[in-house]
Amino acid sequence: MDCPAAGRVRSNMKYASISSLLQPAADGKPAAAIVILAVMLFAIANSFVTDDAFISFRYARNLVETGELAWNPGTGERIEGYTNFLWALVMAAAIAAGVDPVAASKVLGLLFALLTLLATYRLSARLLQSRRAALLTAALLGTNYTFSAFATSGLETQMQTFLIVASVSLAFSIAERDRWSVRRSAALSVLCAAALLTRLDSAIPVLVLFAYLLMNFAGRPSAGNRRAAAGAALVLPALLVVGSWLLWKHAYYGSWLPNSYYAKGAMFSLDILKGGVLYLFEFFLSYCLLPLGFIFLFMFKDVLARVGMRLLACICALWFLYIMRVGGDFMEFRFIVPVLPFVFILVSATLRALQGWRVQAALVTMMLLCSLFHAVTFRGTPGVESVPKLRDYITGESGRWELAGKVLGELFPEGGVTIATTAAGAIPYYSKLPAVDMLGMNDAWVARNGAIIGPRAGHRRAATLAYLVERGVNLVIGHPLVETIDTERGSTLYSIADLKEMFMVQNVSADQVPAEAKILEIPLDARHRITVLYLEKDARIDALIAEKRLATFPIARL
């Protein structure tokens, strides 16, 4: 589609060729298929699952098995510890069908990544008026290591990203071509509602879209009842679906906002803001996008000449402000993925505004090499954990959290024993034991009243010893300490201070520690053991210690 504004932009820009990728093309479908196949294979090669995904899996399984969308079913405790309602329901459907949620999440994640690439290609072709420019956008997005890795993380990230990109693409199709109809408006409304049910922070792009569409709707000549019906179809389905969901969850959980808001978003400080700024800076630095950012600032009038491009820039800017406000995330640049398609459309538009194919080629080559270099070398920064480290937690030599959860479940198949851990994913999921989330994502008291331990996203409050005792916690795992059996122990006498150092228990004092509390070693297999704090006495644990002759160590009260 051509419009006068777009024509003026093209006539003013001197497009240089980067192997013709940025020039109009009649048909780019074969090349697009090859590029998309290659980047999907890249995503499969980067496959991993993060510990946080098992939080949603636990809620989903509890829904299927007990009818409660709860962390600890049967206790009357209602906590909205997940932030991905629709994804949790999808996982529940997979579990009900007899499919392992890990496998289901990876397959669906790859599917949504593929759909995101296709939607990004289509949106980019519409905005840049070039299928080859759209192909470049899809290639840059698909080869971005962060986008690729989080296709299989077990999280809702790719589902949310697709719903946002699909919503924006359909909105532009309706507004720019004046294709208002009840069917299209209702479809867009449902897409936006699904994005909000997947994650509430989808409200940022959704509100921008609705503002844009309502202004477009108001600026068009009236077409009578048909046009009014299309406007109503845009608003009412989303209002009905999201409104009903909010009313249900307030009645079910007693809160409009998920518990993670109180654990993460309710606090604010300059350190949190600094963490968010550094999070964004590290991303743009790692992927060599800073030069494109500076070029964009100098050429933004040309790049943002079209309304659609300005809308994408607005969504990105607001999303980055949101990231700064919440302090980023501890997972490797996960929070940036939902707007990465828009970032790379803006990158392609910036490249088109440049003169000289050598400069364009150099910048594209630099971005591709930086993504590869990042994938090979990035091992995290303070407060941000790399994908290899996140992968290692579950099955790696230094983590083995899946194994720890399974062993605990086998040792206490009847349940009853209560555990407490900061790793509230694979261990609670596989053990099926009642669990206290020591960082508060799934615990209302910790999220609001836990001891403040720092500005790190998702790790700002932690459970106190008094609270763990009050909850009757038997085994405190803290951040799981899994070691090989032959690891030498520096001492067999532990101090009160070790409880905080080893298990992240806060506000510890000698008079609060139960008299019979001790350190306990539990073998996981022939080579590994996990060390826990045996806090509240339990006959089943005592019997296990006696039967298997498990090693225990006293806690010095001095």
Secondary structure as UniProt FT lines:
FT   HELIX           4..12
FT   TURN            19..22
FT   HELIX           29..45
FT   TURN            51..52
FT   HELIX           53..66
FT   TURN            73..76
FT   HELIX           85..96
FT   TURN            97..98
FT   HELIX           101..128
FT   HELIX           131..142
FT   HELIX           145..149
FT   TURN            150..151
FT   HELIX           157..176
FT   TURN            177..178
FT   HELIX           182..198
FT   HELIX           200..202
FT   HELIX           203..219
FT   HELIX           225..253
FT   HELIX           259..260
FT   HELIX           261..265
FT   HELIX           270..286
FT   TURN            287..288
FT   HELIX           290..303
FT   HELIX           307..326
FT   TURN            332..333
FT   HELIX           334..339
FT   HELIX           340..353
FT   HELIX           357..377
FT   TURN            382..383
FT   STRAND          384..385
FT   HELIX           387..395
FT   TURN            397..399
FT   HELIX           401..411
FT   TURN            413..414
FT   STRAND          419..421
FT   HELIX           426..431
FT   STRAND          435..437
FT   TURN            438..439
FT   TURN            441..442
FT   HELIX           444..449
FT   STRAND          451..452
FT   TURN            457..458
FT   STRAND          461..462
FT   HELIX           465..470
FT   TURN            471..472
FT   STRAND          475..484
FT   TURN            485..486
FT   STRAND          494..495
FT   HELIX           496..503
FT   TURN            510..512
FT   TURN            515..516
FT   STRAND          518..523
FT   STRAND          528..534
FT   HELIX           539..548
FT   STRAND          552..553
FT   STRAND          555..556
//
